């Protein structure tokens, strides 16, 4: 099993060898999570991939990168409501409410 200090040293050596000196494993982790968030991957899946038990830290750290959810909400509701033609009181489309 690779020890933490050995992993850090190995990453630092690899970064230096590829002209990325000063980069850390934490930088790579942030890039990984940021890329997933910016591309709309579910925050629960990102949290799981990072080893977190809840998405709270992912939302707090990367939430600003998540694409506008309002657009998706409007698109889903527009599609759902576009099939409704009769919204008069007593119509069958409102009986579920």
Secondary structure, 3 states (H helix, E strand, C coil): CCCHHHHHHHHHHHHHHCCCCCCCHHHHHHHHHHHHHHCCCCHHHHHHHHCCCCCHHHHHHHHHHCCCHHHHHHHHHHHHHCCCCCCCCCCHHHCCC
